[in-house]
Amino acid sequence: MLRKDETVTLRLRSTDVTHGFFQRALGIDAEIEPGKVTEVTLTPRVPGRYSTIGDHFCGSGHGNMRMTFVVQ
């Protein structure tokens, strides 16, 4: 859960292949490369539920690569 108007930094890491992480309303568009840490800093302004998608095909489990952010 994220809090409205509170800045957070996500630290994203992949151990296998390059992944893409996208959520337009929260301003997230990141590429996560294997063996590297990708930092994404955001300040959510509007409460709600925000679904994310993996936007780089990463293999057979790609369709299950979803996440939901809750902002209160």
Jmol script that loads the backbone (N, CA, C; Angstrom):
load data "model"
ATOM      1  N   MET A   1       0.837  -1.172   0.000  1.00  0.00           N
ATOM      2  CA  MET A   1       0.000   0.000   0.000  1.00  0.00           C
ATOM      3  C   MET A   1       0.889   1.245   0.000  1.00  0.00           C
ATOM      4  N   LEU A   2       0.521   2.205  -0.793  1.00  0.00           N
ATOM      5  CA  LEU A   2       1.230   3.480  -0.870  1.00  0.00           C
ATOM      6  C   LEU A   2       0.326   4.565  -0.300  1.00  0.00           C
ATOM      7  N   ARG A   3       0.931   5.623   0.180  1.00  0.00           N
ATOM      8  CA  ARG A   3       0.155   6.741   0.727  1.00  0.00           C
ATOM      9  C   ARG A   3       0.194   7.925  -0.236  1.00  0.00           C
ATOM     10  N   LYS A   4      -0.960   8.533  -0.399  1.00  0.00           N
ATOM     11  CA  LYS A   4      -1.095   9.709  -1.262  1.00  0.00           C
ATOM     12  C   LYS A   4      -0.075  10.770  -0.834  1.00  0.00           C
ATOM     13  N   ASP A   5       0.592  11.352  -1.807  1.00  0.00           N
ATOM     14  CA  ASP A   5       1.565  12.437  -1.631  1.00  0.00           C
ATOM     15  C   ASP A   5       2.832  12.032  -0.873  1.00  0.00           C
ATOM     16  N   GLU A   6       3.059  10.741  -0.677  1.00  0.00           N
ATOM     17  CA  GLU A   6       4.285  10.274  -0.023  1.00  0.00           C
ATOM     18  C   GLU A   6       5.206   9.656  -1.067  1.00  0.00           C
ATOM     19  N   THR A   7       6.392  10.191  -1.195  1.00  0.00           N
ATOM     20  CA  THR A   7       7.347   9.708  -2.191  1.00  0.00           C
ATOM     21  C   THR A   7       7.951   8.382  -1.734  1.00  0.00           C
ATOM     22  N   VAL A   8       7.991   7.435  -2.659  1.00  0.00           N
ATOM     23  CA  VAL A   8       8.593   6.126  -2.391  1.00  0.00           C
ATOM     24  C   VAL A   8       9.546   5.788  -3.542  1.00  0.00           C
ATOM     25  N   THR A   9      10.532   4.970  -3.232  1.00  0.00           N
ATOM     26  CA  THR A   9      11.440   4.468  -4.256  1.00  0.00           C
ATOM     27  C   THR A   9      11.340   2.954  -4.274  1.00  0.00           C
ATOM     28  N   LEU A  10      10.995   2.417  -5.434  1.00  0.00           N
ATOM     29  CA  LEU A  10      10.943   0.972  -5.629  1.00  0.00           C
ATOM     30  C   LEU A  10      12.301   0.523  -6.145  1.00  0.00           C
ATOM     31  N   ARG A  11      12.790  -0.571  -5.598  1.00  0.00           N
ATOM     32  CA  ARG A  11      14.049  -1.157  -6.073  1.00  0.00           C
ATOM     33  C   ARG A  11      13.696  -2.482  -6.718  1.00  0.00           C
ATOM     34  N   LEU A  12      13.848  -2.550  -8.022  1.00  0.00           N
ATOM     35  CA  LEU A  12      13.421  -3.704  -8.806  1.00  0.00           C
ATOM     36  C   LEU A  12      14.634  -4.459  -9.324  1.00  0.00           C
ATOM     37  N   ARG A  13      14.544  -5.791  -9.277  1.00  0.00           N
ATOM     38  CA  ARG A  13      15.678  -6.615  -9.684  1.00  0.00           C
ATOM     39  C   ARG A  13      15.149  -7.849 -10.417  1.00  0.00           C
ATOM     40  N   SER A  14      15.854  -8.270 -11.433  1.00  0.00           N
ATOM     41  CA  SER A  14      15.538  -9.493 -12.168  1.00  0.00           C
ATOM     42  C   SER A  14      16.740 -10.432 -12.079  1.00  0.00           C
ATOM     43  N   THR A  15      16.449 -11.709 -11.928  1.00  0.00           N
ATOM     44  CA  THR A  15      17.536 -12.688 -11.895  1.00  0.00           C
ATOM     45  C   THR A  15      17.604 -13.518 -13.166  1.00  0.00           C
ATOM     46  N   ASP A  16      16.636 -13.305 -14.093  1.00  0.00           N
ATOM     47  CA  ASP A  16      16.610 -14.179 -15.265  1.00  0.00           C
ATOM     48  C   ASP A  16      16.686 -13.433 -16.595  1.00  0.00           C
ATOM     49  N   VAL A  17      15.663 -12.686 -16.941  1.00  0.00           N
ATOM     50  CA  VAL A  17      15.594 -12.000 -18.233  1.00  0.00           C
ATOM     51  C   VAL A  17      15.207 -10.546 -18.009  1.00  0.00           C
ATOM     52  N   THR A  18      15.249  -9.744 -19.074  1.00  0.00           N
ATOM     53  CA  THR A  18      14.813  -8.349 -18.977  1.00  0.00           C
ATOM     54  C   THR A  18      13.300  -8.302 -18.856  1.00  0.00           C
ATOM     55  N   HIS A  19      12.845  -7.537 -17.882  1.00  0.00           N
ATOM     56  CA  HIS A  19      11.411  -7.342 -17.670  1.00  0.00           C
ATOM     57  C   HIS A  19      11.091  -5.869 -17.876  1.00  0.00           C
ATOM     58  N   GLY A  20       9.885  -5.602 -18.321  1.00  0.00           N
ATOM     59  CA  GLY A  20       9.395  -4.234 -18.419  1.00  0.00           C
ATOM     60  C   GLY A  20       8.283  -4.059 -17.404  1.00  0.00           C
ATOM     61  N   PHE A  21       8.166  -2.863 -16.847  1.00  0.00           N
ATOM     62  CA  PHE A  21       7.223  -2.580 -15.782  1.00  0.00           C
ATOM     63  C   PHE A  21       6.574  -1.252 -16.116  1.00  0.00           C
ATOM     64  N   PHE A  22       5.239  -1.242 -16.306  1.00  0.00           N
ATOM     65  CA  PHE A  22       4.562  -0.053 -16.821  1.00  0.00           C
ATOM     66  C   PHE A  22       3.276   0.230 -16.069  1.00  0.00           C
ATOM     67  N   GLN A  23       3.093   1.484 -15.664  1.00  0.00           N
ATOM     68  CA  GLN A  23       1.832   1.952 -15.083  1.00  0.00           C
ATOM     69  C   GLN A  23       1.743   3.440 -15.379  1.00  0.00           C
ATOM     70  N   ARG A  24       0.918   3.787 -16.362  1.00  0.00           N
ATOM     71  CA  ARG A  24       0.852   5.159 -16.879  1.00  0.00           C
ATOM     72  C   ARG A  24       0.448   6.176 -15.809  1.00  0.00           C
ATOM     73  N   ALA A  25      -0.631   5.925 -15.071  1.00  0.00           N
ATOM     74  CA  ALA A  25      -1.149   6.913 -14.111  1.00  0.00           C
ATOM     75  C   ALA A  25      -0.154   7.224 -12.990  1.00  0.00           C
ATOM     76  N   LEU A  26       0.694   6.267 -12.648  1.00  0.00           N
ATOM     77  CA  LEU A  26       1.699   6.500 -11.612  1.00  0.00           C
ATOM     78  C   LEU A  26       3.033   6.954 -12.190  1.00  0.00           C
ATOM     79  N   GLY A  27       3.105   7.038 -13.507  1.00  0.00           N
ATOM     80  CA  GLY A  27       4.317   7.514 -14.169  1.00  0.00           C
ATOM     81  C   GLY A  27       5.458   6.517 -14.165  1.00  0.00           C
ATOM     82  N   ILE A  28       5.119   5.222 -14.157  1.00  0.00           N
ATOM     83  CA  ILE A  28       6.150   4.184 -14.124  1.00  0.00           C
ATOM     84  C   ILE A  28       6.343   3.601 -15.517  1.00  0.00           C
ATOM     85  N   ASP A  29       7.564   3.606 -15.988  1.00  0.00           N
ATOM     86  CA  ASP A  29       7.934   2.940 -17.236  1.00  0.00           C
ATOM     87  C   ASP A  29       9.400   2.540 -17.085  1.00  0.00           C
ATOM     88  N   ALA A  30       9.615   1.324 -16.629  1.00  0.00           N
ATOM     89  CA  ALA A  30      10.978   0.900 -16.288  1.00  0.00           C
ATOM     90  C   ALA A  30      11.352  -0.378 -17.022  1.00  0.00           C
ATOM     91  N   GLU A  31      12.626  -0.506 -17.286  1.00  0.00           N
ATOM     92  CA  GLU A  31      13.185  -1.738 -17.830  1.00  0.00           C
ATOM     93  C   GLU A  31      14.110  -2.314 -16.768  1.00  0.00           C
ATOM     94  N   ILE A  32      13.858  -3.559 -16.386  1.00  0.00           N
ATOM     95  CA  ILE A  32      14.617  -4.208 -15.336  1.00  0.00           C
ATOM     96  C   ILE A  32      15.520  -5.264 -15.969  1.00  0.00           C
ATOM     97  N   GLU A  33      16.817  -5.013 -15.953  1.00  0.00           N
ATOM     98  CA  GLU A  33      17.775  -5.910 -16.593  1.00  0.00           C
ATOM     99  C   GLU A  33      18.340  -6.896 -15.573  1.00  0.00           C
ATOM    100  N   PRO A  34      18.616  -8.116 -16.020  1.00  0.00           N
ATOM    101  CA  PRO A  34      19.176  -9.116 -15.098  1.00  0.00           C
ATOM    102  C   PRO A  34      20.476  -8.634 -14.454  1.00  0.00           C
ATOM    103  N   GLY A  35      20.585  -8.897 -13.145  1.00  0.00           N
ATOM    104  CA  GLY A  35      21.805  -8.566 -12.435  1.00  0.00           C
ATOM    105  C   GLY A  35      21.963  -7.106 -12.056  1.00  0.00           C
ATOM    106  N   LYS A  36      20.989  -6.263 -12.393  1.00  0.00           N
ATOM    107  CA  LYS A  36      21.063  -4.841 -12.062  1.00  0.00           C
ATOM    108  C   LYS A  36      19.865  -4.462 -11.212  1.00  0.00           C
ATOM    109  N   VAL A  37      20.021  -3.434 -10.403  1.00  0.00           N
ATOM    110  CA  VAL A  37      18.909  -2.890  -9.630  1.00  0.00           C
ATOM    111  C   VAL A  37      18.413  -1.645 -10.347  1.00  0.00           C
ATOM    112  N   THR A  38      17.114  -1.606 -10.616  1.00  0.00           N
ATOM    113  CA  THR A  38      16.484  -0.445 -11.234  1.00  0.00           C
ATOM    114  C   THR A  38      15.661   0.254 -10.172  1.00  0.00           C
ATOM    115  N   GLU A  39      15.920   1.545  -9.967  1.00  0.00           N
ATOM    116  CA  GLU A  39      15.153   2.302  -8.993  1.00  0.00           C
ATOM    117  C   GLU A  39      14.116   3.158  -9.706  1.00  0.00           C
ATOM    118  N   VAL A  40      12.902   3.137  -9.166  1.00  0.00           N
ATOM    119  CA  VAL A  40      11.796   3.938  -9.682  1.00  0.00           C
ATOM    120  C   VAL A  40      11.250   4.739  -8.509  1.00  0.00           C
ATOM    121  N   THR A  41      11.301   6.056  -8.610  1.00  0.00           N
ATOM    122  CA  THR A  41      10.780   6.918  -7.552  1.00  0.00           C
ATOM    123  C   THR A  41       9.475   7.533  -8.025  1.00  0.00           C
ATOM    124  N   LEU A  42       8.471   7.483  -7.160  1.00  0.00           N
ATOM    125  CA  LEU A  42       7.175   8.032  -7.522  1.00  0.00           C
ATOM    126  C   LEU A  42       6.497   8.654  -6.315  1.00  0.00           C
ATOM    127  N   THR A  43       5.599   9.588  -6.589  1.00  0.00           N
ATOM    128  CA  THR A  43       4.779  10.221  -5.564  1.00  0.00           C
ATOM    129  C   THR A  43       3.342  10.139  -6.037  1.00  0.00           C
ATOM    130  N   PRO A  44       2.575   9.146  -5.568  1.00  0.00           N
ATOM    131  CA  PRO A  44       1.193   9.016  -6.013  1.00  0.00           C
ATOM    132  C   PRO A  44       0.352  10.183  -5.513  1.00  0.00           C
ATOM    133  N   ARG A  45      -0.454  10.754  -6.384  1.00  0.00           N
ATOM    134  CA  ARG A  45      -1.256  11.939  -6.044  1.00  0.00           C
ATOM    135  C   ARG A  45      -2.735  11.644  -5.857  1.00  0.00           C
ATOM    136  N   VAL A  46      -3.221  10.540  -6.435  1.00  0.00           N
ATOM    137  CA  VAL A  46      -4.654  10.244  -6.410  1.00  0.00           C
ATOM    138  C   VAL A  46      -4.876   8.858  -5.805  1.00  0.00           C
ATOM    139  N   PRO A  47      -5.679   8.766  -4.734  1.00  0.00           N
ATOM    140  CA  PRO A  47      -5.982   7.453  -4.157  1.00  0.00           C
ATOM    141  C   PRO A  47      -6.678   6.549  -5.171  1.00  0.00           C
ATOM    142  N   GLY A  48      -6.474   5.251  -5.025  1.00  0.00           N
ATOM    143  CA  GLY A  48      -7.140   4.294  -5.904  1.00  0.00           C
ATOM    144  C   GLY A  48      -6.334   3.018  -6.043  1.00  0.00           C
ATOM    145  N   ARG A  49      -6.809   2.156  -6.932  1.00  0.00           N
ATOM    146  CA  ARG A  49      -6.129   0.896  -7.247  1.00  0.00           C
ATOM    147  C   ARG A  49      -5.579   1.021  -8.662  1.00  0.00           C
ATOM    148  N   TYR A  50      -4.312   0.692  -8.826  1.00  0.00           N
ATOM    149  CA  TYR A  50      -3.633   0.843 -10.103  1.00  0.00           C
ATOM    150  C   TYR A  50      -3.019  -0.487 -10.516  1.00  0.00           C
ATOM    151  N   SER A  51      -3.504  -1.040 -11.605  1.00  0.00           N
ATOM    152  CA  SER A  51      -2.967  -2.297 -12.130  1.00  0.00           C
ATOM    153  C   SER A  51      -1.758  -2.006 -12.997  1.00  0.00           C
ATOM    154  N   THR A  52      -0.758  -2.858 -12.891  1.00  0.00           N
ATOM    155  CA  THR A  52       0.438  -2.733 -13.716  1.00  0.00           C
ATOM    156  C   THR A  52       0.523  -3.915 -14.665  1.00  0.00           C
ATOM    157  N   ILE A  53       1.295  -3.734 -15.701  1.00  0.00           N
ATOM    158  CA  ILE A  53       1.532  -4.823 -16.639  1.00  0.00           C
ATOM    159  C   ILE A  53       3.025  -4.961 -16.878  1.00  0.00           C
ATOM    160  N   GLY A  54       3.423  -6.173 -17.222  1.00  0.00           N
ATOM    161  CA  GLY A  54       4.774  -6.400 -17.722  1.00  0.00           C
ATOM    162  C   GLY A  54       4.729  -6.125 -19.209  1.00  0.00           C
ATOM    163  N   ASP A  55       5.531  -5.184 -19.696  1.00  0.00           N
ATOM    164  CA  ASP A  55       5.416  -4.803 -21.106  1.00  0.00           C
ATOM    165  C   ASP A  55       6.568  -5.295 -21.979  1.00  0.00           C
ATOM    166  N   HIS A  56       7.363  -6.237 -21.460  1.00  0.00           N
ATOM    167  CA  HIS A  56       8.385  -6.916 -22.257  1.00  0.00           C
ATOM    168  C   HIS A  56       8.084  -8.405 -22.181  1.00  0.00           C
ATOM    169  N   PHE A  57       7.952  -9.043 -23.315  1.00  0.00           N
ATOM    170  CA  PHE A  57       7.718 -10.485 -23.286  1.00  0.00           C
ATOM    171  C   PHE A  57       8.919 -11.155 -22.624  1.00  0.00           C
ATOM    172  N   CYS A  58       8.640 -11.970 -21.600  1.00  0.00           N
ATOM    173  CA  CYS A  58       9.740 -12.546 -20.806  1.00  0.00           C
ATOM    174  C   CYS A  58       9.688 -14.065 -20.723  1.00  0.00           C
ATOM    175  N   GLY A  59       8.791 -14.688 -21.438  1.00  0.00           N
ATOM    176  CA  GLY A  59       8.727 -16.143 -21.407  1.00  0.00           C
ATOM    177  C   GLY A  59       7.315 -16.645 -21.156  1.00  0.00           C
ATOM    178  N   SER A  60       7.198 -17.921 -20.855  1.00  0.00           N
ATOM    179  CA  SER A  60       5.881 -18.561 -20.756  1.00  0.00           C
ATOM    180  C   SER A  60       5.002 -18.003 -19.642  1.00  0.00           C
ATOM    181  N   GLY A  61       5.557 -17.437 -18.602  1.00  0.00           N
ATOM    182  CA  GLY A  61       4.750 -16.883 -17.513  1.00  0.00           C
ATOM    183  C   GLY A  61       4.418 -15.415 -17.683  1.00  0.00           C
ATOM    184  N   HIS A  62       4.732 -14.856 -18.846  1.00  0.00           N
ATOM    185  CA  HIS A  62       4.556 -13.423 -19.075  1.00  0.00           C
ATOM    186  C   HIS A  62       3.129 -12.943 -18.790  1.00  0.00           C
ATOM    187  N   GLY A  63       2.132 -13.697 -19.191  1.00  0.00           N
ATOM    188  CA  GLY A  63       0.737 -13.272 -19.003  1.00  0.00           C
ATOM    189  C   GLY A  63       0.330 -13.161 -17.549  1.00  0.00           C
ATOM    190  N   ASN A  64       1.106 -13.756 -16.650  1.00  0.00           N
ATOM    191  CA  ASN A  64       0.799 -13.692 -15.221  1.00  0.00           C
ATOM    192  C   ASN A  64       1.569 -12.587 -14.499  1.00  0.00           C
ATOM    193  N   MET A  65       2.333 -11.821 -15.235  1.00  0.00           N
ATOM    194  CA  MET A  65       3.163 -10.780 -14.625  1.00  0.00           C
ATOM    195  C   MET A  65       2.336  -9.508 -14.443  1.00  0.00           C
ATOM    196  N   ARG A  66       1.541  -9.485 -13.399  1.00  0.00           N
ATOM    197  CA  ARG A  66       0.698  -8.327 -13.087  1.00  0.00           C
ATOM    198  C   ARG A  66       0.852  -7.979 -11.616  1.00  0.00           C
ATOM    199  N   MET A  67       0.581  -6.723 -11.320  1.00  0.00           N
ATOM    200  CA  MET A  67       0.690  -6.248  -9.953  1.00  0.00           C
ATOM    201  C   MET A  67      -0.336  -5.131  -9.763  1.00  0.00           C
ATOM    202  N   THR A  68      -0.796  -4.948  -8.554  1.00  0.00           N
ATOM    203  CA  THR A  68      -1.713  -3.864  -8.257  1.00  0.00           C
ATOM    204  C   THR A  68      -1.144  -3.017  -7.129  1.00  0.00           C
ATOM    205  N   PHE A  69      -1.101  -1.710  -7.359  1.00  0.00           N
ATOM    206  CA  PHE A  69      -0.725  -0.761  -6.319  1.00  0.00           C
ATOM    207  C   PHE A  69      -2.011  -0.201  -5.719  1.00  0.00           C
ATOM    208  N   VAL A  70      -2.043  -0.097  -4.416  1.00  0.00           N
ATOM    209  CA  VAL A  70      -3.168   0.550  -3.731  1.00  0.00           C
ATOM    210  C   VAL A  70      -2.635   1.821  -3.110  1.00  0.00           C
ATOM    211  N   VAL A  71      -3.270   2.944  -3.462  1.00  0.00           N
ATOM    212  CA  VAL A  71      -2.870   4.248  -2.922  1.00  0.00           C
ATOM    213  C   VAL A  71      -3.999   4.733  -2.019  1.00  0.00           C
ATOM    214  N   GLN A  72      -3.639   5.055  -0.777  1.00  0.00           N
ATOM    215  CA  GLN A  72      -4.645   5.595   0.171  1.00  0.00           C
ATOM    216  C   GLN A  72      -4.244   6.967   0.620  1.00  0.00           C
TER     217      GLN A  72
END
end "model"
wireframe off; spacefill off
backbone 0.3
color backbone group
